[in-house]
């Protein structure tokens, strides 16, 4: 079956697949390691290894095989369509499963959890296979349907513009969806209430998180409060305790949506006249970047009290929070997500003074925290969108008859011929480094936004948007450069500009400075994307001329994409080196002092390294402007000759 679309409508329809092609790619590249490290709290080296194995090494293998097998496919609907149609629903399934690790909706307590490592690796392994079933055949259609440089640059621009939109959905809309679709389970913030004393008035307000306020509180039927205390519907426990001892009772919380949570609460009532002690037994959670305040309580001894942390002041409380020595008030804006354990000591005014200590902890959580369901639902929604764009792109697919009728090569012969091609091997390294540059940018920005700029997940789009805008606005400029100066010049200039564009991130301090930096770097990255896209189509053309007309776009695109996936091995290792080895970061623990500058130095250093390697191989790459024009002319002659020969045999 052939669809009637021709001309520009055909180009636009086919190019729409770029939204899904890049959207899926960047969804994993930007957030998978971040999700494992900062949300699931898997060890950074295990997260990087999972990414490298499944999205790098395994993808390099399956891309090559799928490319060759799609060359060998021969059906009524073509070589590529069957793979795309089969791969789309499977990709959709695994696009949801990769965001649903079996951790019970809570971060890991043990970062080196090998079961979660195996699950994450396996799900990404399956996703990589099914995604390649769609992406490799789709990408291999381009050189078969358009041969001229002008057609290819036009299609590449449309495709890359759609890719920008796909990237925008993946790295701008996806995190907003996560925040809005996430839910925090309804629960109380502290199970252990402050101690009370017999005969001394007691008041403490119970607190809850999650659900929808206002809450209604009650003692569960069958449960009993300590004698003399009552709990009102607003969650206030008050009265004069009558009997000493430890008590446990069950409270029922009902939110505005009628969701119910029943939880256990503990309280200890001291004997009348008990000696000096810290009565506070637990502290509520703090929200990262939000005002936090709690007052420590004590009883016994002689007033006034003096409060201190037993540890050094700068290692005691969460960063941004201080303890008032006179009032016992802990207040401030905690800046780093982690659980902080510390010991407080209260001293009374007696002579000699009495002292008492208590071990406490404050868990600082993300302001936008939520359950893993937000990641799952956001993954489902954007994956459906990306899948639909691939389906629509088939409206613009015309697989030339000659391409379907050609006799395909064996897997061994195809692999051997592909990987002894020096032109191809030099391009593989060039292409690998371009993916490292762009992948490093999108992979490190979430860490940069959160840990260097102190912003949240929903703020990431405000930094990614200028990058996308810079790419979009400068595509026409880079197209003119490419047409007039050729691929090598365009890619060299764009790569150097991109490396230099990373340097300002060393000094960026706020969102607006970050937006300017991101726009400038995006403008440079646009040249890499355009040059890389058009250059990729030159390789199977050169091979077709060298082999006398063999149609092996699938083999070449599979091998090219295999090389691209090795970038994720490099990015996975590079991320682990920066976060774990250089900085010493462990999610859920206090952030190292070198965290901010370590991320900045890593971003600049590795991007510069990738560009230097790219320029070395670009120098020996033989397909410049004149060589590409000569290949195009020779290819036209070969194809016209083959059409005439087949016509004569029919």
C-alpha positions as CSV (number, residue, x, y, z in Angstrom):
1,X,0.0,0.0,0.0
2,X,1.3,3.4,-1.0
3,X,0.0,6.7,0.4
4,X,-0.6,9.6,-1.9
5,X,1.5,12.2,-0.1
6,X,4.2,13.7,-2.2
7,X,6.4,16.9,-2.2
8,X,6.5,19.0,1.0
9,X,3.4,17.3,2.6
10,X,5.3,14.0,2.4
11,X,8.4,15.5,3.9
12,X,6.4,17.0,6.7
13,X,4.6,13.8,7.5
14,X,7.7,11.7,7.5
15,X,9.6,14.4,9.6
16,X,6.9,14.3,12.3
17,X,8.4,11.0,13.4
18,X,11.4,13.0,14.6
19,X,9.2,14.1,17.5
20,X,8.9,10.5,18.8
21,X,12.4,9.5,17.7
22,X,14.2,12.3,19.8
23,X,11.5,12.5,22.4
24,X,11.9,8.9,23.5
25,X,15.6,9.3,23.3
26,X,15.9,12.4,25.4
27,X,13.3,11.2,27.9
28,X,15.7,8.4,28.9
29,X,18.9,10.4,28.4
30,X,17.8,13.3,30.5
31,X,16.0,11.6,33.4
32,X,16.8,7.9,33.7
33,X,20.1,8.3,35.7
34,X,18.6,11.3,37.7
35,X,15.5,9.1,38.5
36,X,17.6,6.2,39.7
37,X,20.0,8.4,41.7
38,X,17.9,11.2,43.2
39,X,14.4,9.6,43.3
40,X,15.0,5.9,43.8
41,X,18.3,6.6,45.5
42,X,20.2,3.8,43.9
43,X,24.0,4.1,44.1
44,X,25.4,6.4,41.4
45,X,27.8,3.8,40.1
46,X,25.1,1.2,39.8
47,X,22.8,3.7,38.1
48,X,25.5,4.7,35.6
49,X,26.3,1.0,35.0
50,X,22.6,0.2,34.4
51,X,22.4,3.0,31.9
52,X,25.7,2.0,30.2
53,X,24.8,-1.7,29.8
54,X,21.2,-1.3,28.6
55,X,21.2,2.0,26.8
56,X,24.7,1.7,25.6
57,X,26.3,-1.7,25.0
58,X,23.1,-3.7,24.4
59,X,21.7,-0.9,22.2
60,X,24.8,-1.0,20.1
61,X,24.2,-4.7,19.4
62,X,20.5,-4.6,18.8
63,X,20.7,-1.5,16.6
64,X,23.2,-3.2,14.3
65,X,21.1,-6.4,14.1
66,X,17.8,-4.7,13.5
67,X,19.3,-2.6,10.8
68,X,20.6,-5.6,8.9
69,X,17.4,-7.6,9.4
70,X,15.2,-4.8,8.2
71,X,17.4,-4.7,5.0
72,X,16.6,-8.4,4.6
73,X,12.8,-8.0,5.2
74,X,10.6,-8.2,2.1
75,X,6.8,-7.8,2.5
76,X,3.9,-6.3,0.6
77,X,4.1,-3.2,2.8
78,X,7.9,-2.8,2.4
79,X,11.0,-3.5,4.4
80,X,10.7,-0.9,7.2
81,X,7.0,-0.6,7.9
82,X,6.5,-4.1,9.6
83,X,9.3,-3.3,12.1
84,X,7.8,0.1,12.9
85,X,4.3,-1.2,13.3
86,X,5.4,-4.1,15.6
87,X,7.7,-2.0,17.7
88,X,5.4,0.9,18.6
89,X,3.1,-0.9,21.0
90,X,6.0,-2.8,22.7
91,X,7.9,0.5,23.1
92,X,4.9,2.0,24.8
93,X,4.6,-0.8,27.3
94,X,8.2,-0.7,28.4
95,X,8.2,3.2,28.4
96,X,5.9,2.9,31.5
97,X,7.6,0.0,33.2
98,X,11.0,1.7,33.4
99,X,9.5,4.3,35.7
100,X,7.9,1.7,38.1
101,X,10.7,0.1,40.1
102,X,9.3,-2.3,42.8
103,X,10.3,-0.3,45.8
104,X,6.9,0.2,47.4
105,X,6.8,3.9,46.4
106,X,9.6,4.9,48.8
107,X,13.3,5.6,48.2
108,X,15.7,2.9,48.9
109,X,17.3,2.7,52.3
110,X,20.2,0.7,51.0
111,X,21.7,2.4,47.8
112,X,23.5,-0.8,46.7
113,X,20.3,-2.7,46.0
114,X,21.2,-5.3,43.4
115,X,17.6,-6.4,42.8
116,X,16.5,-2.8,41.9
117,X,19.7,-2.5,39.7
118,X,18.7,-5.7,37.9
119,X,15.1,-4.6,37.5
120,X,16.1,-1.2,36.1
121,X,18.7,-2.7,33.8
122,X,16.2,-5.4,32.5
123,X,13.4,-2.9,31.8
124,X,15.7,-0.5,30.0
125,X,17.2,-3.5,28.1
126,X,13.7,-4.4,26.8
127,X,12.8,-0.8,26.1
128,X,16.0,-0.4,24.1
129,X,15.2,-3.4,21.9
130,X,11.6,-2.3,21.1
131,X,12.6,1.3,20.5
132,X,15.2,0.2,18.0
133,X,12.6,-1.8,16.2
134,X,10.9,1.6,15.5
135,X,13.8,4.0,15.3
136,X,16.3,2.2,13.0
137,X,13.9,1.4,10.2
138,X,12.3,4.8,10.4
139,X,15.6,6.6,10.2
140,X,16.9,4.3,7.3
141,X,14.0,5.5,5.1
142,X,15.5,9.0,4.6
143,X,18.3,8.2,2.0
144,X,15.9,5.9,0.1
145,X,13.3,8.6,-0.4
146,X,15.4,11.7,-1.1
147,X,18.7,11.9,-2.9
148,X,19.6,15.6,-3.5
149,X,21.5,17.7,-0.9
150,X,18.7,20.3,-1.0
151,X,16.0,17.8,-0.4
152,X,17.9,16.1,2.4
153,X,18.8,19.4,4.1
154,X,15.1,20.4,3.9
155,X,13.9,17.1,5.3
156,X,16.6,17.2,8.0
157,X,15.6,20.6,9.1
158,X,11.9,19.6,9.3
159,X,12.9,16.4,11.1
160,X,15.2,18.3,13.5
161,X,12.5,20.9,14.2
162,X,10.2,18.1,15.1
163,X,13.0,16.6,17.2
164,X,13.2,19.9,19.0
165,X,9.5,19.7,19.8
166,X,10.0,16.1,21.0
167,X,12.9,17.2,23.1
168,X,10.8,20.0,24.5
169,X,8.0,17.5,25.5
170,X,10.6,15.2,27.0
171,X,12.7,17.6,29.0
172,X,10.2,20.5,29.6
173,X,6.7,19.1,29.8
174,X,7.6,15.7,31.3
175,X,8.9,17.1,34.6
176,X,5.9,19.4,35.0
177,X,3.7,16.4,34.4
178,X,5.5,14.4,37.1
179,X,5.0,17.2,39.7
180,X,1.3,17.5,38.9
181,X,0.5,13.8,38.6
182,X,2.4,12.8,41.8
183,X,0.6,12.3,45.0
184,X,1.9,12.2,48.6
185,X,0.3,9.5,50.7
186,X,-1.8,10.8,53.6
187,X,0.2,10.2,56.8
188,X,1.2,11.9,60.1
189,X,4.6,13.5,60.2
190,X,5.7,12.1,63.6
191,X,4.7,9.0,65.4
192,X,6.5,9.8,68.6
193,X,4.9,12.8,70.5
194,X,6.8,14.9,73.0
195,X,6.8,13.6,76.6
196,X,4.3,14.8,79.1
197,X,4.4,15.0,82.9
198,X,1.8,14.0,85.4
199,X,-0.1,17.0,86.7
200,X,1.5,19.4,84.1
201,X,-0.8,20.9,81.4
202,X,0.1,19.2,78.0
203,X,-0.6,20.5,74.5
204,X,0.7,19.3,71.1
205,X,-0.7,19.6,67.6
206,X,-0.5,16.5,65.4
207,X,0.6,17.2,61.9
208,X,0.0,15.3,58.6
209,X,1.2,15.4,55.0
210,X,-0.3,14.3,51.8
211,X,-3.9,14.1,50.8
212,X,-6.0,17.3,50.5
213,X,-6.4,19.7,53.4
214,X,-8.3,20.3,55.7
215,X,-7.9,17.2,57.8
216,X,-10.3,15.8,60.4
217,X,-8.7,13.9,63.3
218,X,-10.2,11.4,65.6
219,X,-9.1,8.5,67.9
220,X,-9.9,5.2,66.2
221,X,-12.7,3.3,67.8
222,X,-11.4,0.9,70.4
223,X,-8.3,2.9,71.0
224,X,-7.7,4.8,74.3
225,X,-5.9,8.0,75.1
226,X,-3.8,8.5,78.2
227,X,-6.0,9.5,81.2
228,X,-6.6,13.3,81.2
229,X,-5.9,13.9,77.5
230,X,-8.3,14.6,74.6
231,X,-7.9,14.9,70.9
232,X,-10.0,17.4,69.0
233,X,-11.0,17.3,65.3
234,X,-8.3,19.8,64.5
235,X,-5.5,17.4,65.7
236,X,-4.8,19.1,69.0
237,X,-3.9,16.7,71.9
238,X,-4.3,18.5,75.2
239,X,-5.2,18.1,78.9
240,X,-3.5,17.3,82.2
241,X,-1.9,13.8,82.2
242,X,-3.1,11.7,85.2
243,X,-0.9,8.6,85.1
244,X,2.8,8.0,84.2
245,X,3.8,5.4,81.6
246,X,4.2,4.7,77.9
247,X,1.1,4.8,75.8
248,X,0.2,3.8,72.2
249,X,-3.0,4.7,70.5
250,X,-4.4,4.8,67.0
251,X,-5.5,8.0,65.3
252,X,-7.7,8.3,62.2
253,X,-7.0,11.1,59.7
254,X,-9.7,12.0,57.0
255,X,-8.8,14.5,54.3
256,X,-11.1,16.8,52.3
257,X,-11.4,14.0,49.6
258,X,-12.6,11.5,52.3
259,X,-9.3,9.6,52.0
260,X,-8.5,7.9,55.4
261,X,-5.3,7.0,57.1
262,X,-5.1,5.2,60.4
263,X,-1.7,5.3,62.2
264,X,-0.1,4.5,65.5
265,X,1.0,7.3,67.8
266,X,3.3,6.9,70.9
267,X,3.5,9.2,74.0
268,X,5.4,8.8,77.2
269,X,4.1,10.4,80.4
270,X,6.8,11.1,83.1
271,X,6.3,11.0,86.9
272,X,5.6,14.3,88.6
273,X,8.8,16.1,89.5
274,X,11.0,14.1,87.0
275,X,14.5,15.4,86.5
276,X,15.6,17.6,83.6
277,X,15.1,15.9,80.2
278,X,14.4,16.7,76.5
279,X,10.7,16.0,76.0
280,X,10.8,16.3,72.2
281,X,11.1,12.9,70.7
282,X,10.8,13.5,66.9
283,X,10.8,16.4,64.5
284,X,8.6,17.0,61.4
285,X,9.9,16.9,57.8
286,X,11.4,20.0,56.2
287,X,10.7,21.0,52.6
288,X,13.8,21.9,50.6
289,X,13.9,25.7,50.1
290,X,10.9,26.3,52.3
291,X,10.8,28.0,55.8
292,X,11.1,25.4,58.6
293,X,10.5,26.1,62.3
294,X,10.0,23.8,65.3
295,X,10.5,24.5,69.0
296,X,12.3,22.0,71.2
297,X,10.7,21.2,74.5
298,X,12.1,20.1,77.9
299,X,10.8,19.7,81.4
300,X,12.3,19.5,84.9
301,X,15.3,21.5,86.2
302,X,15.3,25.3,86.6
303,X,14.4,27.8,83.9
304,X,15.6,29.3,81.7
305,X,17.2,26.6,79.5
306,X,20.1,26.8,77.1
307,X,20.2,24.6,74.0
308,X,23.1,23.5,71.8
309,X,24.0,20.8,69.3
310,X,26.5,18.3,70.7
311,X,28.3,18.1,67.3
312,X,30.0,21.1,65.7
313,X,27.6,23.8,64.7
314,X,28.3,23.5,60.9
315,X,27.8,19.7,61.0
316,X,24.8,19.5,63.2
317,X,21.6,20.8,61.5
318,X,20.6,20.8,57.8
319,X,22.3,23.5,55.8
320,X,20.3,26.8,56.0
321,X,18.9,25.9,59.5
322,X,20.0,27.2,62.9
323,X,19.3,26.5,66.5
324,X,18.4,29.4,68.8
325,X,20.4,28.7,72.1
326,X,17.9,30.6,74.3
327,X,14.5,29.5,72.9
328,X,15.3,26.1,71.5
329,X,13.8,27.1,68.2
330,X,15.2,25.3,65.1
331,X,14.4,27.5,62.1
332,X,15.6,28.5,58.6
333,X,15.3,27.3,55.0
334,X,16.9,23.9,54.5
335,X,18.8,23.8,51.2
336,X,19.7,20.1,50.7
337,X,17.5,17.1,50.5
338,X,18.8,14.5,53.0
339,X,18.1,13.0,56.4
340,X,20.1,14.8,59.1
341,X,20.8,13.0,62.4
342,X,22.1,15.0,65.4
343,X,22.1,15.3,69.2
344,X,20.7,18.3,71.1
345,X,21.6,19.1,74.7
346,X,19.6,21.2,77.1
347,X,21.2,22.8,80.2
348,X,19.2,24.4,83.0
349,X,20.1,27.3,85.3
350,X,20.7,25.4,88.5
351,X,24.0,25.6,90.3
352,X,25.7,23.3,89.3
353,X,23.7,23.1,86.1
354,X,21.9,19.9,85.0
355,X,22.2,18.6,81.4
356,X,20.1,16.2,79.2
357,X,20.5,15.1,75.6
358,X,18.3,13.6,72.9
359,X,19.1,12.1,69.5
360,X,16.9,13.6,66.9
361,X,16.7,13.8,63.1
362,X,15.2,16.1,60.4
363,X,14.5,14.7,57.0
364,X,14.6,17.4,54.3
365,X,12.5,16.3,51.3
366,X,11.9,17.9,47.9
367,X,9.3,20.6,47.7
368,X,7.8,18.8,44.7
369,X,8.1,15.3,46.1
370,X,5.5,12.7,45.3
371,X,5.0,9.0,44.8
372,X,6.4,7.1,41.9
373,X,3.0,7.2,40.3
374,X,3.7,10.6,38.9
375,X,6.7,9.2,36.9
376,X,4.6,6.3,35.6
377,X,1.6,8.4,34.5
378,X,3.8,11.1,32.9
379,X,5.8,8.3,31.1
380,X,2.6,6.8,29.8
381,X,1.2,10.1,28.5
382,X,4.3,11.3,26.7
383,X,4.9,7.8,25.3
384,X,1.5,7.7,23.7
385,X,2.2,11.1,22.1
386,X,5.5,9.9,20.8
387,X,4.1,6.6,19.4
388,X,1.3,8.5,17.6
389,X,3.8,10.7,15.8
390,X,5.6,7.6,14.5
391,X,2.3,6.2,13.1
392,X,1.5,9.5,11.4
393,X,5.0,9.6,9.9
394,X,4.1,6.4,7.9
395,X,1.7,8.6,5.8
396,X,4.8,10.1,4.3
397,X,6.7,6.9,3.7
398,X,7.2,5.8,0.1
399,X,9.6,2.9,-0.1
400,X,10.9,2.9,-3.8
401,X,10.1,-0.4,-5.5
402,X,13.7,-1.1,-6.5
403,X,14.7,-0.9,-2.8
404,X,12.3,-3.6,-1.9
405,X,13.1,-6.0,-4.8
406,X,16.9,-5.8,-4.2
407,X,18.5,-9.1,-2.9
408,X,19.8,-8.5,0.6
409,X,23.2,-9.5,1.9
410,X,23.9,-12.0,4.6
411,X,24.4,-10.7,8.1
412,X,28.1,-11.7,8.2
413,X,28.9,-10.1,4.8
414,X,27.0,-6.9,5.7
415,X,28.8,-6.5,9.0
416,X,32.2,-7.2,7.5
417,X,31.7,-4.7,4.6
418,X,30.3,-2.0,7.0
419,X,33.0,-2.2,9.6
420,X,36.0,-2.2,7.3
421,X,34.9,1.0,5.7
422,X,37.4,3.7,6.9
423,X,35.0,6.5,6.0
424,X,32.3,4.9,8.1
425,X,34.7,4.3,11.0
426,X,35.8,7.9,11.1
427,X,32.2,9.1,11.0
428,X,31.3,6.7,13.8
429,X,33.7,8.4,16.1
430,X,32.6,11.9,15.0
431,X,28.9,10.9,15.5
432,X,29.7,9.3,18.8
433,X,31.2,12.5,20.1
434,X,28.3,14.6,18.9
435,X,26.0,12.4,20.9
436,X,28.3,12.6,23.9
437,X,28.2,16.4,23.7
438,X,24.4,16.7,23.5
439,X,23.8,13.8,25.8
440,X,26.1,15.2,28.4
441,X,24.3,18.5,28.3
442,X,20.8,17.1,28.8
443,X,22.0,14.4,31.3
444,X,23.7,16.9,33.6
445,X,21.3,19.8,33.5
446,X,18.9,18.2,36.0
447,X,21.7,17.9,38.5
448,X,23.0,21.4,37.6
449,X,19.5,22.9,38.1
450,X,18.9,21.1,41.4
451,X,22.3,21.1,43.1
452,X,24.1,24.1,41.6
453,X,21.2,26.6,41.1
454,X,19.1,25.3,44.0
455,X,15.9,25.0,41.9
456,X,13.3,22.2,41.7
457,X,12.2,19.7,39.1
458,X,9.4,22.0,37.7
459,X,12.0,24.7,37.1
460,X,14.0,22.6,34.7
461,X,11.8,23.6,31.7
462,X,12.8,27.2,32.3
463,X,16.4,26.3,31.5
464,X,15.7,23.8,28.8
465,X,13.3,26.1,26.9
466,X,16.0,28.6,25.9
467,X,18.2,25.7,24.7
468,X,15.4,24.5,22.4
469,X,14.7,28.1,21.2
470,X,18.3,28.6,20.4
471,X,18.4,25.4,18.3
472,X,15.1,26.3,16.6
473,X,16.1,29.9,15.6
474,X,19.6,29.0,14.3
475,X,18.6,26.1,12.1
476,X,18.2,28.3,9.0
477,X,21.6,29.9,9.7
478,X,23.3,26.6,9.9
479,X,21.5,25.3,6.8
480,X,23.0,28.2,4.7
481,X,26.5,27.5,6.2
482,X,26.1,23.8,5.3
483,X,25.0,24.3,1.7
484,X,27.8,26.8,1.0
485,X,30.7,25.4,3.1
486,X,29.9,21.7,3.4
487,X,29.6,19.2,6.3
488,X,33.2,19.3,7.8
489,X,33.3,23.1,8.2
490,X,29.8,23.3,9.6
491,X,30.4,20.6,12.2
492,X,33.8,21.9,13.2
493,X,32.5,25.5,13.9
494,X,29.4,24.3,15.7
495,X,31.3,21.9,17.9
496,X,33.9,24.5,18.9
497,X,31.1,27.0,19.6
498,X,29.3,24.4,21.8
499,X,32.4,23.7,23.8
500,X,33.0,27.4,24.4
501,X,29.3,27.7,25.2
502,X,29.7,25.4,28.2
503,X,32.2,27.6,29.9
504,X,29.7,30.2,31.3
505,X,28.0,27.5,33.4
506,X,31.0,27.9,35.8
507,X,29.7,31.3,36.9
508,X,25.9,31.1,36.3
509,X,24.2,31.7,39.7
510,X,20.5,32.1,38.9
511,X,17.7,31.1,36.5
512,X,18.0,34.2,34.3
513,X,21.7,33.8,33.8
514,X,21.1,30.2,33.2
515,X,18.5,30.9,30.5
516,X,21.0,33.2,28.6
517,X,23.7,30.5,28.8
518,X,21.3,27.8,27.7
519,X,20.1,29.9,24.7
520,X,23.6,30.5,23.4
521,X,24.6,26.9,23.8
522,X,21.4,25.8,22.0
523,X,22.3,28.0,19.1
524,X,25.6,26.2,18.7
525,X,24.1,22.8,19.2
526,X,21.7,23.4,16.3
527,X,24.7,23.3,13.9
528,X,25.8,20.0,15.3
529,X,22.3,18.5,14.9
530,X,21.9,19.7,11.3
531,X,25.3,18.7,10.1
532,X,25.1,15.3,11.8
533,X,21.7,14.6,10.3
534,X,22.7,15.3,6.7
535,X,26.1,13.7,7.0
536,X,24.5,10.5,8.2
537,X,22.7,10.2,4.8
538,X,26.0,10.5,2.9
539,X,27.4,7.2,4.2
540,X,25.0,4.7,2.6
541,X,25.2,6.7,-0.6
542,X,29.0,6.3,-0.6
543,X,28.6,2.6,0.1
544,X,26.0,2.1,-2.7
545,X,28.5,3.7,-5.1
546,X,31.4,1.6,-3.8
547,X,29.4,-1.7,-4.0
548,X,27.7,-1.0,-7.4
549,X,24.2,-0.5,-6.1
550,X,23.7,-2.5,-2.9
551,X,20.9,-1.1,-0.8
552,X,22.1,-1.3,2.8
553,X,20.7,1.8,4.5
554,X,19.4,-0.4,7.4
555,X,22.8,-1.9,8.0
556,X,24.5,1.5,8.0
557,X,21.9,3.2,10.1
558,X,21.8,0.3,12.5
559,X,25.6,0.5,12.8
560,X,25.5,4.3,13.1
561,X,22.9,4.1,15.8
562,X,24.9,1.4,17.5
563,X,27.8,3.8,17.7
564,X,25.5,6.5,19.1
565,X,24.4,4.2,21.9
566,X,28.0,3.8,23.0
567,X,27.7,7.5,24.0
568,X,25.5,6.3,26.8
569,X,28.2,4.1,28.1
570,X,30.5,7.1,28.1
571,X,27.9,9.4,29.6
572,X,27.0,6.7,32.3
573,X,30.6,6.4,33.3
574,X,31.3,10.1,33.1
575,X,28.3,10.8,35.3
576,X,29.4,8.3,37.9
577,X,32.9,9.7,37.8
578,X,31.7,13.2,38.5
579,X,29.0,12.4,41.1
580,X,30.6,9.6,43.0
581,X,34.3,9.8,42.5
582,X,34.9,13.5,42.1
583,X,32.2,14.8,44.4
584,X,31.4,11.9,46.7
585,X,27.6,12.4,46.4
586,X,25.2,9.9,47.9
587,X,21.5,10.7,47.6
588,X,19.7,11.0,50.9
589,X,22.9,12.1,52.7
590,X,24.1,15.7,53.3
591,X,25.5,17.2,50.1
592,X,29.3,17.5,49.9
593,X,30.7,21.0,49.9
594,X,32.2,20.4,46.4
595,X,28.9,19.4,44.9
596,X,28.2,22.7,43.2
597,X,31.6,23.4,41.7
598,X,32.1,19.7,41.0
599,X,29.1,19.6,38.7
600,X,30.1,22.8,36.9
601,X,33.7,21.6,36.4
602,X,32.5,18.2,35.2
603,X,30.1,19.8,32.6
604,X,32.8,22.0,31.1
605,X,35.7,19.5,31.3
606,X,34.0,16.5,29.7
607,X,32.3,18.6,27.0
608,X,35.7,20.0,26.0
609,X,37.2,16.5,25.9
610,X,34.4,15.3,23.6
611,X,34.9,18.2,21.2
612,X,38.7,17.6,21.0
613,X,38.2,14.0,20.0
614,X,35.5,15.0,17.5
615,X,37.9,17.4,15.8
616,X,40.6,14.9,15.5
617,X,38.5,12.4,13.6
618,X,36.7,15.2,11.6
619,X,40.1,16.1,10.2
620,X,40.6,12.6,8.6
621,X,36.9,12.3,7.5
622,X,37.1,12.3,3.6
623,X,33.5,13.3,2.6
624,X,33.7,17.1,2.2
625,X,31.5,19.2,0.0
626,X,33.0,18.3,-3.3
627,X,33.1,14.6,-2.5
628,X,29.5,14.5,-1.5
629,X,28.4,16.2,-4.8
630,X,30.4,13.7,-6.8
631,X,28.9,10.7,-5.0
632,X,25.4,12.2,-5.5
633,X,25.9,12.5,-9.3
634,X,27.4,8.9,-9.6
635,X,24.5,7.5,-7.5
636,X,21.9,9.0,-9.7
637,X,23.5,7.3,-12.7
638,X,23.6,3.9,-10.9
639,X,19.9,4.1,-9.9
640,X,18.7,5.1,-13.3
641,X,20.7,2.2,-14.8
642,X,19.1,-0.3,-12.4
643,X,15.6,1.0,-13.1
644,X,16.2,0.5,-16.8
645,X,17.6,-3.0,-16.3
646,X,14.7,-4.1,-14.2
647,X,12.2,-2.6,-16.6
648,X,13.8,-4.6,-19.4
649,X,13.5,-7.9,-17.5
650,X,9.8,-7.5,-16.6
